[in-house]
Amino acid sequence: MGIVVRDIIIYPVKSCRGIRVPAAALQETGLAHDRQWMLVDEGGRFVTQRSHPAMAHIAPRLEDGQLYLQAPGMREGIGLPVDGFDVEAAPRLASQVFDRPVQTRVESRRVNQWLSDYLKQPVRLVRFDAGLRRGDWPVDGKPLAGDSVQGGSREGRLAGGGGAATRGPADGSLAARGTAGGTRLADAHPLLIASMASLRELNRRLAARGAEPVEMLRFRPNIVVDGDDMAPHAEDSLNALVHAGYALQMMAPCARCATPNLNPATGQFGAEPTRTLREYRLDPVSDSVLFGVHARIALGAGNATIRVGDVLLPS
């Protein structure tokens, strides 16, 4: 069964709008420039669409060695260097992604003021300190609950440091196994992969109850795959997707927070698609719905490129 790469999306700033690209360099930490930056509050804790839906409208653009940001209502965009960044001159900040510490470097006051004006709250833009290494979630096979969002709904994440997810024999929960890798500022692992077959099945169920279909971008994947014989959520049970120049190792199914319920057109949270996913994609331990799978680059990091149209072999 051949599986084709249909879409590649990078999210230079965590929880802001993504950029569709025809190809991306593969690095140990994921796709080049993916989640290289994030917003933090005054305490250094990461800020996301869960608490600031307006972040969905911050549009990044990578051009000529610069990262440009634009947002509705702001008269002008703002830019900052990507490769010419003076690391030693930038203040180091002990930041947090959930409860996990990560060392970052703070961007300029000018950039931070622009973002604070847009979000109407003091925030800072920080970039991952490339001189340090941040590991994946520890390999303990236990669901991890994150912050409370949207009136108390829990955000769960499946811990995972490698390999395909397996079902525990006692409680039926999903767990991860394998060897830990590295990541930048992603929640758990370097990549998120989802299939069009999974989206088609979700939209079929949404249509059956009279709800509007959703786009794949609601789930913020890095790599979207499809195949004529691919069943919905088949990505959950794969060990790896292999190309002549690289291999993507599956880590653990992704337990979703409320972000897919955010309608980017209106900036409002709704009940879907989580309500429908809970009927057939609920993890009993984390009480979170599953869509897509975390992955890492097992072969080809540092010298391979993934392209739309690549044919991958499952294993």
C-alpha positions as a Python dict, from the first residue, in 0.01 Angstrom:
ca = {
    (1, 'M'): (0, 0, 0),
    (2, 'G'): (153, 332, -109),
    (3, 'I'): (81, 635, 107),
    (4, 'V'): (126, 978, -51),
    (5, 'V'): (226, 1303, 119),
    (6, 'R'): (-60, 1540, 31),
    (7, 'D'): (30, 1846, 238),
    (8, 'I'): (316, 1985, 447),
    (9, 'I'): (254, 2263, 698),
    (10, 'I'): (497, 2439, 929),
    (11, 'Y'): (400, 2663, 1221),
    (12, 'P'): (697, 2895, 1280),
    (13, 'V'): (524, 3053, 1582),
    (14, 'K'): (356, 2800, 1808),
    (15, 'S'): (-25, 2832, 1804),
    (16, 'C'): (-25, 3093, 1524),
    (17, 'R'): (-129, 3037, 1164),
    (18, 'G'): (59, 2775, 963),
    (19, 'I'): (239, 2799, 631),
    (20, 'R'): (183, 2542, 357),
    (21, 'V'): (511, 2452, 188),
    (22, 'P'): (589, 2223, -107),
    (23, 'A'): (892, 2077, 72),
    (24, 'A'): (1069, 2098, 408),
    (25, 'A'): (1413, 2000, 533),
    (26, 'L'): (1404, 1725, 794),
    (27, 'Q'): (1588, 1790, 1120),
    (28, 'E'): (1604, 1595, 1445),
    (29, 'T'): (1376, 1860, 1595),
    (30, 'G'): (1119, 1833, 1315),
    (31, 'L'): (1059, 2032, 998),
    (32, 'A'): (1285, 2332, 943),
    (33, 'H'): (1154, 2639, 1131),
    (34, 'D'): (854, 2454, 1271),
    (35, 'R'): (761, 2585, 1619),
    (36, 'Q'): (1091, 2769, 1643),
    (37, 'W'): (915, 3054, 1827),
    (38, 'M'): (635, 3086, 2082),
    (39, 'L'): (461, 3353, 2285),
    (40, 'V'): (498, 3357, 2663),
    (41, 'D'): (330, 3556, 2938),
    (42, 'E'): (508, 3762, 3203),
    (43, 'G'): (590, 3446, 3394),
    (44, 'G'): (749, 3273, 3093),
    (45, 'R'): (461, 3027, 3044),
    (46, 'F'): (358, 2955, 2686),
    (47, 'V'): (49, 3130, 2546),
    (48, 'T'): (-178, 2955, 2294),
    (49, 'Q'): (-508, 2982, 2110),
    (50, 'R'): (-674, 2803, 2399),
    (51, 'S'): (-665, 3123, 2602),
    (52, 'H'): (-602, 3371, 2318),
    (53, 'P'): (-809, 3275, 2010),
    (54, 'A'): (-685, 3586, 1827),
    (55, 'M'): (-352, 3411, 1783),
    (56, 'A'): (-517, 3208, 1506),
    (57, 'H'): (-508, 3525, 1293),
    (58, 'I'): (-137, 3602, 1339),
    (59, 'A'): (3, 3513, 996),
    (60, 'P'): (377, 3439, 970),
    (61, 'R'): (577, 3453, 650),
    (62, 'L'): (936, 3340, 593),
    (63, 'E'): (1117, 3543, 330),
    (64, 'D'): (1477, 3648, 263),
    (65, 'G'): (1604, 3528, 599),
    (66, 'Q'): (1331, 3710, 790),
    (67, 'L'): (1018, 3607, 976),
    (68, 'Y'): (736, 3853, 909),
    (69, 'L'): (419, 3869, 1117),
    (70, 'Q'): (89, 4025, 1019),
    (71, 'A'): (-240, 4045, 1208),
    (72, 'P'): (-581, 4203, 1145),
    (73, 'G'): (-621, 4552, 1284),
    (74, 'M'): (-247, 4620, 1291),
    (75, 'R'): (-154, 4894, 1045),
    (76, 'E'): (183, 4740, 970),
    (77, 'G'): (340, 4401, 1008),
    (78, 'I'): (670, 4340, 1177),
    (79, 'G'): (980, 4140, 1092),
    (80, 'L'): (1268, 3978, 1272),
    (81, 'P'): (1582, 3795, 1158),
    (82, 'V'): (1580, 3418, 1129),
    (83, 'D'): (1942, 3330, 1056),
    (84, 'G'): (2117, 3655, 1153),
    (85, 'F'): (1987, 3650, 1510),
    (86, 'D'): (2248, 3755, 1770),
    (87, 'V'): (2202, 3474, 2019),
    (88, 'E'): (2456, 3598, 2270),
    (89, 'A'): (2303, 3946, 2286),
    (90, 'A'): (1949, 3816, 2341),
    (91, 'P'): (1833, 3763, 2700),
    (92, 'R'): (1788, 3398, 2798),
    (93, 'L'): (1451, 3312, 2953),
    (94, 'A'): (1348, 3001, 3144),
    (95, 'S'): (1014, 2930, 2973),
    (96, 'Q'): (753, 2659, 3013),
    (97, 'V'): (553, 2438, 2776),
    (98, 'F'): (291, 2296, 3009),
    (99, 'D'): (498, 2213, 3320),
    (100, 'R'): (816, 2132, 3131),
    (101, 'P'): (1098, 2388, 3138),
    (102, 'V'): (1266, 2497, 2817),
    (103, 'Q'): (1540, 2754, 2765),
    (104, 'T'): (1457, 3027, 2515),
    (105, 'R'): (1594, 3358, 2388),
    (106, 'V'): (1380, 3673, 2399),
    (107, 'E'): (1315, 3870, 2080),
    (108, 'S'): (1337, 4250, 2059),
    (109, 'R'): (1121, 4493, 2256),
    (110, 'R'): (982, 4624, 1928),
    (111, 'V'): (849, 4280, 1830),
    (112, 'N'): (715, 4214, 2179),
    (113, 'Q'): (533, 4547, 2192),
    (114, 'W'): (370, 4478, 1855),
    (115, 'L'): (240, 4142, 1974),
    (116, 'S'): (130, 4284, 2310),
    (117, 'D'): (-64, 4560, 2134),
    (118, 'Y'): (-239, 4306, 1914),
    (119, 'L'): (-333, 4066, 2194),
    (120, 'K'): (-400, 4351, 2442),
    (121, 'Q'): (-188, 4174, 2702),
    (122, 'P'): (183, 4183, 2782),
    (123, 'V'): (352, 3895, 2598),
    (124, 'R'): (700, 3820, 2471),
    (125, 'L'): (809, 3632, 2163),
    (126, 'V'): (1083, 3382, 2240),
    (127, 'R'): (1277, 3149, 2017),
    (128, 'F'): (1409, 2807, 2098),
    (129, 'D'): (1769, 2821, 2217),
    (130, 'A'): (1933, 2612, 1946),
    (131, 'G'): (2242, 2565, 2160),
    (132, 'L'): (2045, 2341, 2395),
    (133, 'R'): (1853, 2016, 2351),
    (134, 'R'): (1495, 1953, 2458),
    (135, 'G'): (1373, 1594, 2473),
    (136, 'D'): (1032, 1450, 2392),
    (137, 'W'): (780, 1351, 2655),
    (138, 'P'): (927, 1087, 2889),
    (139, 'V'): (854, 729, 2795),
    (140, 'D'): (616, 628, 3071),
    (141, 'G'): (311, 533, 2864),
    (142, 'K'): (80, 743, 3080),
    (143, 'P'): (-164, 1008, 2960),
    (144, 'L'): (-68, 1357, 3071),
    (145, 'A'): (-339, 1614, 3144),
    (146, 'G'): (-262, 1974, 3057),
    (147, 'D'): (-432, 2298, 3142),
    (148, 'S'): (-803, 2338, 3194),
    (149, 'V'): (-961, 2499, 2890),
    (150, 'Q'): (-1303, 2616, 2786),
    (151, 'G'): (-1486, 2597, 3113),
    (152, 'G'): (-1308, 2300, 3259),
    (153, 'S'): (-1265, 2058, 2971),
    (154, 'R'): (-939, 1877, 3029),
    (155, 'E'): (-653, 1875, 2786),
    (156, 'G'): (-493, 1537, 2776),
    (157, 'R'): (-177, 1431, 2606),
    (158, 'L'): (-41, 1085, 2573),
    (159, 'A'): (313, 1064, 2692),
    (160, 'G'): (537, 908, 2435),
    (161, 'G'): (901, 884, 2353),
    (162, 'G'): (891, 655, 2054),
    (163, 'G'): (739, 373, 1860),
    (164, 'A'): (380, 304, 1775),
    (165, 'A'): (109, 332, 2035),
    (166, 'T'): (-19, 16, 2193),
    (167, 'R'): (-330, -67, 2388),
    (168, 'G'): (-279, -165, 2748),
    (169, 'P'): (-426, -507, 2824),
    (170, 'A'): (-606, -399, 3141),
    (171, 'D'): (-780, -69, 3077),
    (172, 'G'): (-774, -38, 2698),
    (173, 'S'): (-590, 292, 2714),
    (174, 'L'): (-336, 396, 2456),
    (175, 'A'): (27, 420, 2557),
    (176, 'A'): (356, 492, 2387),
    (177, 'R'): (678, 296, 2370),
    (178, 'G'): (1023, 338, 2222),
    (179, 'T'): (1320, 571, 2235),
    (180, 'A'): (1301, 943, 2308),
    (181, 'G'): (1412, 1199, 2052),
    (182, 'G'): (1437, 1579, 2051),
    (183, 'T'): (1204, 1866, 1969),
    (184, 'R'): (1189, 2244, 1972),
    (185, 'L'): (872, 2401, 2114),
    (186, 'A'): (613, 2142, 2012),
    (187, 'D'): (390, 2008, 2288),
    (188, 'A'): (527, 1656, 2281),
    (189, 'H'): (711, 1534, 1970),
    (190, 'P'): (871, 1684, 1657),
    (191, 'L'): (597, 1594, 1406),
    (192, 'L'): (222, 1548, 1387),
    (193, 'I'): (91, 1329, 1106),
    (194, 'A'): (-275, 1287, 1009),
    (195, 'S'): (-451, 1114, 720),
    (196, 'M'): (-720, 1240, 488),
    (197, 'A'): (-904, 911, 549),
    (198, 'S'): (-941, 1009, 916),
    (199, 'L'): (-1073, 1352, 820),
    (200, 'R'): (-1318, 1206, 568),
    (201, 'E'): (-1458, 972, 833),
    (202, 'L'): (-1498, 1258, 1080),
    (203, 'N'): (-1673, 1477, 822),
    (204, 'R'): (-1899, 1187, 725),
    (205, 'R'): (-2010, 1162, 1086),
    (206, 'L'): (-2048, 1539, 1118),
    (207, 'A'): (-2269, 1548, 807),
    (208, 'A'): (-2484, 1266, 947),
    (209, 'R'): (-2573, 1482, 1244),
    (210, 'G'): (-2621, 1798, 1036),
    (211, 'A'): (-2297, 1964, 1144),
    (212, 'E'): (-2059, 2155, 919),
    (213, 'P'): (-1744, 1980, 794),
    (214, 'V'): (-1406, 2086, 929),
    (215, 'E'): (-1077, 2141, 753),
    (216, 'M'): (-761, 1949, 834),
    (217, 'L'): (-594, 2270, 951),
    (218, 'R'): (-814, 2259, 1262),
    (219, 'F'): (-586, 1977, 1382),
    (220, 'R'): (-260, 2158, 1300),
    (221, 'P'): (-73, 1863, 1141),
    (222, 'N'): (273, 1893, 991),
    (223, 'I'): (229, 1613, 737),
    (224, 'V'): (-100, 1508, 578),
    (225, 'V'): (-103, 1171, 404),
    (226, 'D'): (-352, 978, 194),
    (227, 'G'): (-379, 644, 17),
    (228, 'D'): (-642, 459, -182),
    (229, 'D'): (-645, 169, 62),
    (230, 'M'): (-584, 368, 379),
    (231, 'A'): (-850, 317, 646),
    (232, 'P'): (-953, 597, 885),
    (233, 'H'): (-699, 635, 1166),
    (234, 'A'): (-472, 369, 1019),
    (235, 'E'): (-186, 601, 1114),
    (236, 'D'): (-240, 502, 1479),
    (237, 'S'): (-125, 145, 1422),
    (238, 'L'): (172, 205, 1192),
    (239, 'N'): (527, 167, 1318),
    (240, 'A'): (680, 393, 1054),
    (241, 'L'): (644, 555, 714),
    (242, 'V'): (950, 494, 498),
    (243, 'H'): (1087, 681, 196),
    (244, 'A'): (1407, 617, 3),
    (245, 'G'): (1578, 904, 186),
    (246, 'Y'): (1408, 916, 524),
    (247, 'A'): (1187, 735, 774),
    (248, 'L'): (920, 876, 1004),
    (249, 'Q'): (868, 675, 1322),
    (250, 'M'): (524, 685, 1482),
    (251, 'M'): (528, 770, 1853),
    (252, 'A'): (178, 792, 2003),
    (253, 'P'): (-171, 902, 1901),
    (254, 'C'): (-235, 1269, 1970),
    (255, 'A'): (-483, 1343, 2248),
    (256, 'R'): (-653, 1665, 2147),
    (257, 'C'): (-727, 1978, 2345),
    (258, 'A'): (-1003, 2226, 2259),
    (259, 'T'): (-811, 2396, 1977),
    (260, 'P'): (-982, 2199, 1693),
    (261, 'N'): (-1312, 2345, 1819),
    (262, 'L'): (-1193, 2697, 1738),
    (263, 'N'): (-1353, 2829, 1419),
    (264, 'P'): (-1076, 3039, 1262),
    (265, 'A'): (-1328, 3241, 1062),
    (266, 'T'): (-1523, 3357, 1368),
    (267, 'G'): (-1264, 3327, 1645),
    (268, 'Q'): (-1523, 3140, 1853),
    (269, 'F'): (-1509, 2797, 2016),
    (270, 'G'): (-1788, 2550, 1945),
    (271, 'A'): (-1877, 2194, 2041),
    (272, 'E'): (-1750, 2034, 1722),
    (273, 'P'): (-1557, 1837, 1621),
    (274, 'T'): (-1479, 1718, 1975),
    (275, 'R'): (-1843, 1623, 2044),
    (276, 'T'): (-1849, 1385, 1748),
    (277, 'L'): (-1497, 1252, 1806),
    (278, 'R'): (-1592, 1157, 2162),
    (279, 'E'): (-1838, 905, 2020),
    (280, 'Y'): (-1569, 693, 1855),
    (281, 'R'): (-1222, 832, 1932),
    (282, 'L'): (-1219, 872, 2311),
    (283, 'D'): (-917, 763, 2515),
    (284, 'P'): (-1059, 635, 2847),
    (285, 'V'): (-762, 733, 3062),
    (286, 'S'): (-700, 1092, 2954),
    (287, 'D'): (-1070, 1151, 2871),
    (288, 'S'): (-944, 1317, 2552),
    (289, 'V'): (-1024, 1248, 2190),
    (290, 'L'): (-755, 1114, 1958),
    (291, 'F'): (-680, 1248, 1610),
    (292, 'G'): (-348, 1220, 1431),
    (293, 'V'): (-27, 1070, 1559),
    (294, 'H'): (295, 1212, 1697),
    (295, 'A'): (610, 1112, 1509),
    (296, 'R'): (982, 1165, 1492),
    (297, 'I'): (1242, 1150, 1216),
    (298, 'A'): (1413, 815, 1260),
    (299, 'L'): (1627, 834, 945),
    (300, 'G'): (1739, 1124, 728),
    (301, 'A'): (1746, 1406, 985),
    (302, 'G'): (1995, 1669, 875),
    (303, 'N'): (2029, 1557, 514),
    (304, 'A'): (1684, 1470, 372),
    (305, 'T'): (1389, 1671, 247),
    (306, 'I'): (1023, 1570, 252),
    (307, 'R'): (814, 1682, -46),
    (308, 'V'): (447, 1691, -136),
    (309, 'G'): (392, 1391, -362),
    (310, 'D'): (645, 1166, -188),
    (311, 'V'): (530, 803, -176),
    (312, 'L'): (580, 640, 162),
    (313, 'L'): (575, 272, 249),
    (314, 'P'): (414, 172, 581),
    (315, 'S'): (582, -65, 821),
}
